[in-house]
Amino acid sequence: MPEDAMADVAIVGAGPAGLCLAVELAAMGLTVSVVDRAPYTALAEPGDDGREIALTHTSRRQLAWAGIWQRIDERSAAPIREARLYNGDGDTPQAMTLAGAERSPSQTIGQLVPNRVIRRAAFEAALADSRITLITGQGVSALETSPSARILRLEDGRRLAARLVVAADGRMSATRRMAGLPAHLEDTGRKVLVCRMAHERPHSELTWSWFGYERALALLPLNGQTSSVVMTLTPAEAERLESLDVDSFSATVSGFYHHCLGDMQRVGEVHSYPLWVGYAQRLVAERLALIGDAAIGLHPATAHGFNVGLASVHRLSREISMAHRRGRDIGSPAVLSAYERAHRRAIRPLWLASQAIVSLYGDARPPARVLRQAALGLASQVGPLRWGLEHYLLRDAR
Ligand SMILES: Cc1cc2nc3c(=O)[nH]c(=O)nc-3n(C[C@H](O)[C@H](O)[C@H](O)COP(=O)(O)OP(=O)(O)OC[C@H]3O[C@@H](n4cnc5c(N)ncnc54)[C@H](O)[C@@H]3O)c2cc1C
């Protein structure tokens, strides 16, 4: 690439959100450069990270429209028929059913797809489009401004100019910081452990979330008699579990889940994530926009991080498309503030719900128990944890 290479849009971060946006923009005829600090092979053949992404039907349609879903082997997707949520510990926790508003003809409310499968399909789609240039193994060291462009300075000294820069570099986004956009970042003091477990009884294609007083647990139904367990734990408890051999780990986790699916046996690696959540107070700056986790990094218990990321992709590409069709500047303040207004309206209630979860569980004192029951009851009625939230997420975007 020559110095001062120029693209219509430069995206920092070739994660699922950044790649989906690249593919949607290229389909409009725009030239797009995507920069990621990860090496090429890690992006082309992502390893298993333990994450099973619960996709709503709206998200699946968006991936299909971008030509990404067609690259996913449908055998790697597992249907979800219903989502159930339990509050409290013991054998009789209180349950709420969070069925989706939209069911497919097969009566499912969504599908679980491994994160690495989505990432690989999105990478292949980007690679197949000659309007997209992928720059891998490179971070961004500085962000500069000229009257008609934003300029990314890459770590190897190259410069890349674009009419619009999009930060899709995850919840700890360095690009967001370089642009001077403030964000509320919170280390929850918890760790998330995820792994696959085989079990004795069928899961009936139900997702289960338990908000216990000491820990939060989820079970995500995969193909066959296998589920993904997602456990939010104190660091000490997470470390204790990670130090166990497979059989002791399996027995302990079966106990956490009250043997609801009989005995469970670990069948994969355990993946561990420190649990940070984040919320950008501004989503745009001069010729720059935040999408995906760089805009909002939700608690995984909401199971909607990527769905919300795809909603940000949809909203931004809609504003860019309208400006492009009318021959207007795609990085103008009008385009960016329309995006910010629409996405901010959608994500603020999600952030408040995510924060309620963070602050209320792990606290076993009676007032917190009462508040949590009220918060989860409200969430089940109106919004963010509800599976029917696809209409909510995109109500002003279609
Ligand atoms: C345990 C767990 C379970 C989850 N389950 C679900 C679920 O069921 N449903 C759901 O919808 N969501 C879920 N999520 C959330 C979902 O995984 C994220 O919302 C999604 O991955 C965010 O995508 P992204 O592209 O915005 O960011 P990321 O996936 O974080 O990608 C960011 C990219 O930017 C690159 N990058 C970072 N910094 C730089 C830099 N300085 N320069 C260049 N490149 C950089 C990285 O290499 C990476 O490729 C879960 C998350 C976790 C942790």
The ligand as a Gaussian input file, in Angstrom:
#p B3LYP/6-31G(d) Opt

LIG

0 1
 C      -18.544000     -15.144000      27.112000
 C      -19.279000     -14.267000      26.125000
 C      -20.494000     -14.705000      25.600000
 C      -21.194000     -13.913000      24.690000
 N      -22.405000     -14.357000      24.218000
 C      -23.121000     -13.581000      23.351000
 C      -24.411000     -14.020000      22.848000
 O      -24.924000     -15.071000      23.189000
 N      -25.068000     -13.214000      21.961000
 C      -24.543000     -12.024000      21.553000
 O      -25.188000     -11.335000      20.720000
 N      -23.341000     -11.581000      22.024000
 C      -22.624000     -12.329000      22.919000
 N      -21.420000     -11.896000      23.390000
 C      -20.925000     -10.594000      22.941000
 C      -20.278000     -10.654000      21.572000
 O      -19.277000     -11.665000      21.565000
 C      -19.673000      -9.286000      21.258000
 O      -20.715000      -8.320000      21.355000
 C      -19.085000      -9.223000      19.844000
 O      -18.018000     -10.134000      19.710000
 C      -18.520000      -7.821000      19.596000
 O      -18.032000      -7.753000      18.286000
 P      -17.116000      -6.522000      17.841000
 O      -16.770000      -6.775000      16.408000
 O      -17.762000      -5.235000      18.213000
 O      -15.814000      -6.590000      18.771000
 P      -14.730000      -7.744000      18.944000
 O      -15.297000      -9.081000      18.688000
 O      -14.114000      -7.477000      20.282000
 O      -13.651000      -7.457000      17.796000
 C      -12.754000      -6.359000      17.878000
 C      -11.642000      -6.535000      16.840000
 O      -10.801000      -5.362000      16.904000
 C       -9.434000      -5.747000      16.918000
 N       -8.694000      -4.705000      17.631000
 C       -8.756000      -4.418000      18.960000
 N       -7.965000      -3.373000      19.232000
 C       -7.386000      -2.975000      18.071000
 C       -6.480000      -1.949000      17.717000
 N       -6.002000      -1.084000      18.641000
 N       -6.086000      -1.828000      16.423000
 C       -6.566000      -2.704000      15.482000
 N       -7.434000      -3.701000      15.768000
 C       -7.847000      -3.835000      17.044000
 C       -9.407000      -7.113000      17.594000
 O       -8.272000      -7.859000      17.190000
 C      -10.725000      -7.740000      17.104000
 O      -10.541000      -8.458000      15.908000
 C      -20.681000     -12.658000      24.314000
 C      -19.451000     -12.219000      24.837000
 C      -18.773000     -12.999000      25.746000
 C      -17.458000     -12.490000      26.335000

